[in-house]
């Protein structure tokens, strides 16, 4: 579960999940991004062994590592959502990267539609 969650956050840059799962897995996502900040063969192999997904590791080292190179930490945030899940009543939250491109694209699309 941890491996798939980290890969989803890296690929999609934001994931809707339960609040408890987001808080529990946030440190693992932070450590993976810290691993991708310096591109060396040792770190690349460690990332592949931990994540088992070459496309996620490629994005981690090619896009996310350089994006957060000057940031000392705090790459993710947890945003609580109102309401609960229908099936089991669990509280919902979004775990997203701080400077994500998804939110910027949605705002640009919404701004272009208004004009």
ZIBEL-V194457 format. One record per backbone hydrogen bond with DSSP energy under -1.0 kcal/mol. NH is the residue of the N-H (numbers start at 1). CO is the residue of the C=O. If there is no record, write none. Layout:
nh->NH co->CO
nh->NH co->CO
This chain:
nh->5 co->1
nh->6 co->2
nh->7 co->3
nh->8 co->4
nh->9 co->5
nh->10 co->6
nh->11 co->7
nh->12 co->8
nh->13 co->9
nh->15 co->95
nh->17 co->93
nh->19 co->91
nh->22 co->18
nh->23 co->19
nh->24 co->20
nh->25 co->21
nh->26 co->22
nh->29 co->25
nh->30 co->26
nh->31 co->27
nh->32 co->28
nh->33 co->29
nh->34 co->30
nh->35 co->31
nh->36 co->32
nh->40 co->38
nh->44 co->40
nh->45 co->41
nh->46 co->42
nh->47 co->43
nh->48 co->44
nh->49 co->45
nh->50 co->46
nh->51 co->47
nh->52 co->48
nh->57 co->53
nh->58 co->54
nh->59 co->55
nh->60 co->56
nh->61 co->57
nh->62 co->58
nh->63 co->59
nh->64 co->59
nh->65 co->60
nh->67 co->63
nh->68 co->64
nh->77 co->96
nh->79 co->94
nh->81 co->92
nh->85 co->90
nh->89 co->85
nh->93 co->17
nh->94 co->79
nh->95 co->15
nh->96 co->77
nh->97 co->13
nh->98 co->75
nh->105 co->101
nh->106 co->102
nh->107 co->103
nh->108 co->104
nh->109 co->105
nh->110 co->106
nh->111 co->107
nh->112 co->108
nh->113 co->109
nh->114 co->110
